[in-house]
């Protein structure tokens, strides 16, 4: 009997040893957005299924971009998975800095990923990051305040309508501001919003000869329009507000309209988080009649830096977090409105998801963004809210600081644009353009 029990114990220890030998601890750098926080809360399911443990480094958006860029360019090796987007992925994939994701298996169904997302996260047809969620931008607005102002939001409004509505809805004495827009400096913060907006005004970063265009009348019109609108109908301290700050203001009932990422729709309509959950409508991002809307195209995606010691475990995590099964799990636990949107066609084909009030507008917004032809006049670059060249993140962050300073009242639109023109021109000359 003793021998039999000893053999059983030895066998059990052997199995544990075998399992632990195959189990890894992976470190994931991610952004502090609600969907990512939810993923962390559910990652015990991944550990239970694979044995792999997960350590999280959760950062504010601007800080995340700096940390992962520094780590991958210096081969720092701090992270096994990085949360990156459509700007970094093709550039880093081309440089050989990311592990190709061309072997995720038939069950993963990579062809189900929306073509706009798959294309934006690929280089030469090879996927280098898998979208956790995809987004465009759209208008989220208070239906009760719009009605009280005697207005009705069109599905496809103009900027003039939005500006008039924002002013009509503003009641500063009661801390209700007609519009909340990004002002926090950063190439992926205020410059994502302002670049997409400027596209609708006919502005562009560069002409066909890579000459900076901030001295154009179109940029002057776009920036002046934004500053005037925010000063008259925006919240105080807007130059410090990014995605999360404006989300909080909207959820507190302090914004008449918010133009930002479509992914925010699930948070502003969640009654446990939003005081105005039952009073939210949706519309396409505005235009000015020139043929381009001010909506961007983005995916927060998971990529694996080349050289990681935990490549296999990292791929297992990506398969888990960006799969159809993950979507089903979130739907079961938290409802269809809270699943990560914008990445898979099967989600939009699902009758249960089609009942979610913002599903249709999200998909329309994603499909209307055109990164290959983002501007009214031709440009030599790809990207709606960014310019897909390695130098962009650096000089666009500096431009964002100038525009944020103008919003804070520290300089005029003309002064900000003059500085933007000079620093962009210097950066492009130094880079050899």
N, C-alpha and C positions, 0 to 999 in steps of 0.2 A: 504494500500500500504506500509506504514511504517512497519507494523507488518510483512508483507510478506518479505520485504527486510532484516529486522532484523533476521528473521528465516534463510534466505539464508546465511547471514553473519555468523551467529552462526554455521550453518552446515559447511560452508567453514572452519571456524576456527577449528572446530572439526576434519575435515579431515586432516588439516595441523598438528594439534596436534598428531593425530594418526600416520601420516607419520613420523613426527620427532621423535616420541617415538620409532619407529622401526628402525630409521636410526642411524648408528654408524659412528664414525671416527676410521679408522684402520690405524695403523702405520706399514709401510713395510720397512725392511732393505734390500737393494739390492746393486749389484755391478755396477760400472760405465762403463759397456760395452754398445755398441751401441744399441743392441736389448732391453736392459733394459731401456735405455733413451727413446727409441721409445715407449715402453709400458707406461711410465709415461706420455708422450705426448698424448696418446690415452685414458687415464684413465677417462677422462670426460665422455666417453661413458658408463663406468661402473657406475659412479655416476648418470648419467641421468636415467639409467635403474633400479637402486636399491635404490637411495637416500643416499647411504653410501658415506662419504667423505674419501679421502685417503691422508695421510701424508707420505712423502718419506724421508728416510735416505739413501743417496746414497754415497757409500764409495769405495775407492780403494780396490782391491781384498784382499791383505794381511790384511788391516785394518778391512774389513768386516768380514773375518774369525775370527779375534781376538774378535771383538765386539759381534758377535752372539754367539760364544762359551762361552765367559764370561757371557753373559746374560742368556743363557739357563742353564748353570751349577750352577749359583747362584740364579736361579729363579728370575731374575731381573725384568721381565715383561715389558721391554721397547718396545717390538715389538709384533704385532699380527701375522705377517707373516715374515719369514726369507728366504732369498735366500741362499740355501745350495746345497750340491751336493751328489755324490754317496759315498763319504767317510763318511760324518757325518750321513747321513740319517739312514742307518741300525743300526748303533751303538746307536744313540739317540732314535730311535724307540724301540730298545730292552730295553733301560733304562727307557722307559715310559715317555720320555721328549717331544714327539711329539704326536699330535692328529692323530689317524688313518684316512686315507682318503678312507674309504670303503663304503661310502654312497653318492657318487657324482651323482648318478642317471643314468638311462638308456640312456638318451639323451647325457650325457657326453661321453659315449662309451669308458670306460677305456681299453677295449680289443684292441682298435685301437692304443694304445701306443705301440711303438716298444718293443718287449720282452726284449731286452738288457737294455732298459731304465727302463721299469717296474721292472725288476728283480733287477737292481742296486739300486732302490729307495724303496725296500721292505725289510721287515724282517718277516720271517715265513709266506710268502705269502700275507702279508698285506702291502698295499701301504701307505707310511708315508710322501711322498712329490711328487708333480706332476711336471713333466718336463716342464719348459717353453721352453727350447730348449735342444737338445742333440747334442753331438759332438764327433768326434774322432779328430785325427790330420792328416795332409797331407802336401804335398809340394805345395806351390804356387810359380810360377816362371815367370820370364819375357821371353816371347816367342821371343821377338826381340833380347835380349841379348844372349839367348841360340843359336839362329840362327847365330848371329854375331861371336860367338865363334866356329862355325862350328860343333855344337853338336845337338843331338836330344834327348829329354827327353823320356826315356821309361815309360810305365805306372807303372812299378814296379821296380824302380831303386835300385842299391846298394849304400851303403855309399861311396864306393870308387868312383863311378861315380859322386855322388853329390859333393864330395870333389874336384875332378878334375875340374868339371864344375864351382864350386864356385871360384876357383883360376883363371880359364880362363876368367871369367866374371868380375873380380875385376879391377877397374880403380880408385885407390884412389885419383889420381890428380883431377878427376872429381866427387869425392864423390859418386862413385858407388861401392858398396861392394857386393861381390859374394853371401854372405849368412848372414842372420840376424837370430839369435837364442836367446832364453831367457838366461839372465845372472843374472837378479834381484833375490836376495835371497828370498826363501819362499818355503814351502812344496808344494804349488800349483802353484808356479812360475817356478824357474829354476829346482827344483827337479822333477816337473811333466815331463818336457821335458827330463831331464837327466836320470830319472828312466826308462822311456819308451825307450830311446835310448840305455841305458845299457842292457835292455832285449835283444835287437837285437845283442849285442856283446857277449851274453852268461853270462852276470853278473846277480846278484840277491842281494837283501838286506840281506837275511838270508838263511842258509841251512835248511835242514829238522829238525835240532835240535835247531833252533832259534839262531844259532851262526852268528854274523855279518860277512859279506863277503867283506868288503872294502879292505882287504889285499890280494884279489885274483888277478891273472893276468888279468882276464876279466875286472874288474873295472879299473885297471891301463890302459889297452888298450883303454877303452871307454872314460875315462876322458882325457887322453893324446891326443887322436884323436880330441876330442871336443876343447880343449884348443889350439892345434896347428892350427886347421881349423879357429877358431875365430880370432886368432892373425894374421893369414895370409890373411884372406878373409872377416873378419867381420868388423863392424863399430867401431869407437872409443867410449869409454865409455860404452861398451856392458854389463859390470857388473851391470849397473843400468837399463837395458832394460828388461821390461816384455812384456806382450801381447800388451798393448796399445802403448807403445813406439815403438815397432817393426812394428805395424800396421801403425803408422804415417810415419816411415821411408819408408816402402814399398809404401804407397800412394804417397809419394813425389818422387818416382822413384829412391830411393837410395839403393834398395836391388835387387840383381839378383834372389835370392831364399829366401823364408821364410818357415820354417817348424813349423806349429802351428795349432791352433784349426780350424777345418773345418768351423766353424761359421764365420770366418773372410772373407770367399770367397765373401759374399755379399758386404762387405765394400771395398775390393780391386778392385771389378769390377763395382763399382758405379761411373759413370762418374762425378757426382756432388761432390764426395769426393776424388777420386783417379785420379792422373795425368796419370796413366798407365792402366786405366780401360779396354782398348781394346787390351792389350798386355799381358794378364795373362793366363797361362796354369796351369793344375793341375795334380798331380801324387800321387801315394801311398807313404806313409812314407818309408824311406829306410830300407833295411836289410843288413846283412853281409853274407847271404847264410846259416845261421844256423837254419832257420825255423821260426824265429820271426821277425816281423816288429816293427819299433820304433814308433808305433801309440798308443795313449791312448784311453780311453773311459770315457766320463764324461757327466753329465747333470747339468746345472744350473736349480734348481728346487725350488718350493715354498712349504714351510712347515709351520705348525702352532704349536707354542710352547704350550705344555699342560699348562692349568691354565689360558689362556687368557680369558678376560671377553667378547671378541668379536668373539667367535668361529664361530658362524653362519655367520656373515658378512665376516669373513676371508675365510670361505669355498665358499661363493658366489664369492669372488674375484678370488679365485683359479679356480673355474669353468669358470669364464669369461676369465681369462688371458691364460689358457692352453687349450682352447676349439677349435673345428673346426671353430666355428664362428669367433673367434679372428683371426685365420689365414686368413680366407676369407676377413675380414675387412682390414687387413694390405695389402693383395694382391690388393684389390680395391683401396686403398689410395696410395700405394707406389710401387706396382708391385710385381709379384710373387718372384722375386729374393731377396726381402727384408723380406719375412715372416720368423718367427723363425723356423729353420730347425731341423731335426734329432729326433723329438719326436713321430710323428704319421705316421703310415703306409699309411693312406689315402692320405697324402701329396705326397708320392712317387708314388702312383697309379694315381695321377691327371695328365692328359695329358698336362695341362698348365704348371705345375711345371717340368715335364720331359724335357721341352724345356730349362730350366735354365742350363747354361753350367757346373755348378759344382754340380748339384743334384746327378748325377750318382756316381761320385767319392766320394762324402760325404757318400752316403749310403754304397758303397763298403768298405770304411774305417771303418765305424761304425761296419759293419758286420764282418770285419776281426779281430777286437779286441777280445781277449779272457781273461776276468778277472779271470776265474777259472783256466786257465793254462797259465799264463802270461810270463813264462820264459823258457829258453832252458832246464835247469835242474829243477827237482821238488822243490817246495817250500811249506811251511806250511800255506801260506797266500793267500788271495784273493785280487785282485786289480792289474791293469796294471801299473799305474803311482803312486800308493800309496800302502801302506800295511794296510789292514783294521783292525787295532787294535787301541784302544783309544790313546795309547802313541805316535803313529806315528807323529802326527802333531808337537809335541814338539821337538823330536830329529831330525826329518827331516828338520825342519826349521834351526836348528843349523848346520846340515850337509850342507844345502844350503848356509849358510853364509861362510863356509869354501871353498866351490867350487866357490862361487862368488869372494872371496878374491884371489883365484888362478887365475881366469880370469882377475882380476884387476892387476895381476903381483905382488901381495903381498906375495905369497908363491908358491912353486912348486906343481905339481900334487901329488908327493909322500908325501909331507908334509900334504896336504889337506886330502889325503886318510888315512894317519896315524891318524890324528885327528878325522876323521869321524869314523874310526874303534873304537877308544877309547871311544868317547862320546856315540856311539850307544851301545856298549857293556855295559858301565856303566848304561845307561838308562834301558836296558833290564834286567840287574841284579837287579836294584832297583825295577823294576816292577814285579819281581818274575818269569821271564821266565827261 
